């Protein structure tokens, strides 16, 4: 990655700052579920049944995580702040994510 290319997402890892696994085990799905309404084009009928492309649960190196895309901040800053504060309040590890678009995210 070139220095001028900033990551387009950040990753909230399911590990606390002291290396313990964060509980409950479904925390990533819960967080992404709460944010499912925040998506390109706004909420649509049935959109609560799938995750927003801006907040997606996943696994990185065997650890549950949530990928939070920076477009969420431009769409709804309070939702962005909720993610940032969730990580901070629970003392979770945060790292930069991809600088390229995810295959399943909107252009």
Buried (B, 14 or more C-beta within 10 A) or exposed (E): EEEEEEBBBBBBBBBBEEEEEBEEEEBBBEBBBBBBBBBEEEEEEEBEEEBBBBBBBBEBEEBBBBBBBBBBBEBBEEBBEBBBEBBEEBEBBBEEBBEEEBEEBEE
